[in-house]
Amino acid sequence: MTTTTTVQAPAYGFSDLHGLMPLMTGDEKHGPAATSTLDALWVLYHRVLRVSPGTADAPDRDRFLLSKGHGPMAYYAVLAAKGFLPVDVLPGFGSYDSPLGHHPDRLLVPGAEIGSGSLGHGLPIAVGTALGLRAQGLDGPAVWVLVGDAELDEGSNHEAIAYAGPAGLDRLHVLVIDNSSASHARPGGLAARFEAAGWSTATVDGRDHEALHAAYTAPHPGRPHAVIARVEPKGPFVPPTAAKPRRQP
């Protein structure tokens, strides 16, 4: 039997994320890894994903898998803004008794589909998830996975990309955050790698919300879809301005 919760999502907007993220303090925050995903995550959860605190266990929900799990502050902030987490757990980030670890734990973080750790596992898991849904006849749920450009250096992703295209997994979507941190050059760029395996692709400014939304919702019948979100190159972490979160009317 499917169980659901009835948490009422608080009315936070994108601007509030810059107040929620500084609530998470401590060492080893991987700040650039977090801030690079902030816009892309917000647009996905706010305008695209069909999942909420009340449907987090529903069979027909969309699935979001965070493979780029290090530096999850933006992910936690978005989950809190959307009502999956109470805001008052954010200050405990990374502490011994906090559910919010330096990598998300699916058993502790409401709304998290997978636990993360070693990079390179999320995309293969997403391929398996899409196959599993297809086998069950569930053709409605979309499967999204967020990876980093450097993470694509992992061989497990080569195999996942090569398989998913010919398999026609058109409910599978990959969001690549490209902050120029990959070790190996990609002839033709990241999109060309997916296209060679039969994927649909879109490359956009990872800070442009309208461009992100258009790329997320572009039709791609019969093919999996990859969105390459380009952001500023990885550099020193500049924390967002610490401001008290305000609720939207």
N, C-alpha and C positions, 0 to 999 in steps of 0.2 A: 504494500500500500504506500502510495506517495504521501509524504508529509510536507507541509509548507508552513512558513511562518507568516505573521501578519504585522511585521515591522513597518511602521509608517515612514516613508523616506522623507528626510528633512529637506527643506527648500533651499539648498545651497546651489550657487552658480559657479561658473568657471573662475571668476575673480576670487572666490572664497578659497580656492585651492592654495593660493599664495599665503593664506593665513593658516590653513590646516597643515601644510607641510612643515613649517618651522616648529610646530608642536612636537615633532619627532626629533629628539636630540640624541647625542651620544657619538661614539666613534664608529668608524667603518660604515658610514652611511652610503658611500658610493654616490655622492650627490649628482655628478654629471650624468651617470647612468639613469638616475631617477628623473631629473628635469628634462632629459632628452625625450622622454615618453609622455610627458604631461599632456600636451595638446592632443596627441593622437589617441591616448586613452580616454580623455574627456569626450571627444567627439564620438568615439565608438560607443561608450556607455550611455551618453546623453541622447544620441540621435539614431543609433543603428541597432544595437543589441536588444533582442527581445528576451530580457531576463530582468528580474527585480527581486528584492528580498522575499517577496511572497511566492515567487515561482522558481526559486533557486534549486528546487529538487524536481521540478516538473519535467516529465519525459520530453515534452515538445519545446523546451527552452533552447535558446541559442547557447552554445558553449564558448567560453573564452579561456584560453590557456596561456598563462604567462610563462614563457620559456626564458625570457631575459629577466630572470628573477632577482639578480643582485641589484641592490639599490631600489627596493620596492616602495619607497616612500610615496611616489606619485600614485602607484596602484592602491595603496592603503588610503590615501587622501581621497581618491575617486570613490572607492568603496564606501568610505565614511560619508561623503557628500551624497551618495545615492541611497544611504540608509542600510547598507549591509553591515556596517560596523558602527558602534557608538563612538562619537567623537572623543569621549573622555578616555578611550583606551590608547589614543595616539601618543600621548606623552610617555607612555611606558615602552615605546618601540625599542626592541633589542635587549630589554632587561630580562632577568632570569625568569620572572613569573608572568611575562607578557605573552599573549598569543601572537604578537607581531614580531616575527623573527627577521633576521637579515635576509632570509629567503622565506617566501610564504609557505605555510604548511596547510595543506587542504583539510586536515583534521581539526585545525584550530582557527582558521580564517573563514568566516562565512562568505560564500560566493566563490571561493577559490576552487577551481576544478582539479588542479594538480599541485603537488609540491614540487619545488624547483631546487636545484643544487648545481650539479655539473651541467655546463652548457651543452646544447646539442640534442637534448632529449625531447623538447616540446614539440617540434615539428613532426618527428616520427609518431609521437603519441597522438597528435592531431590527425594524422593520416589514419591511424588505427581507429580513432573515434569516428571519423567520417565513414569508414568502412563498416563499423559496428552499427551505426545509425541506418546505413543503407540496408544492411542485412536484416534489420528489424522492420524495414518498410517505413522508417521515419524520414521522409524526404523534406520535411519542413525546417527542422533546426539547422541553422548555420553553425559551422565550426570556425572559430577564429583563433589564431595563435600569434603572439607577438614575439619576435626574435630580434637580436641585434645583428648588425652587419658582420662583426667579428665572429659571432657565433656560427655563421655560415661556413667558417673554416673547418668545422667539425665534419668528419666523413659521414656520420649518420644522417646529416642533412642532405648530402649528395644523393644518397639512396632514396630518401623520402621524396625529394623533388623529382627524381627520375621516375619513380613509381606513380606518383599522384597524377601526373599529366596524362599518360596513356590510359590510366584507370578511369579518367573522366570524373574525378571527384569534384563536381561543381558546387558542392556545399562547403568545400574547404577554402579558407581564406588565410593568407599569411600577411602579416603586417611587419615589415622590416624597418627598423629604425636605423638609418644610415648616418652615423656621426663620424665617418671616415676613420674608424678604428680597426678595420680588418687588416690582417697581416699580408694577405695575398691579393694581387691585382686581379680584377675581373675583366677579361676582354669584352668590350662592349658594355660594361657596367653590370650592376646587379640584375637589372630587369632582363638583360639578354640571357642570363643563366637560366631563369625560369622559362622564358619564351622558347629556348631550345628544347625544353622538355614538354612543350605543349601547353604551357600556362598562359592565361590572360594576365596582363600586367598594367600598372599605372605608376608613374613616378611623379611625386608631388612635393611641394614645400611642406615639411612636417609641422610648421607653425601656422599654416593657413587653414582655418577650420572649414571654410567652404570647399576648398580644393580637396581636403581630406574626405569630407562627406561625399563629394561627387565621385571620388575614387572608390570609396567603400561601397557605394551603391551602384556602380557601373555594371551593366549586364554582362554575363560571361557564360552563356549556355554551353553545357557540355565540357567546361574546362574549370580547373581550380584557378583562383585569382590571387595575385600577389600585389600588394601595395608597398611601394618603396617610399618611405617618408624621410626626406633629407632634412637634417637639422645641422646646426653649427658643429664644426669639428670638436671632438672631445678635448676639454681643457680643464683648467682649475675650476672648482666648484664655487659658484657665486650664489649664496642662498637667496630665496625669494624674500621680499620684505615681510617682516613679521608683523602682521596686522591681525586684529581680532576678527575671526570669521563673522560674517554677517549673513543673515538669512534673507533670501529673496522674498519679495512680497508675493 
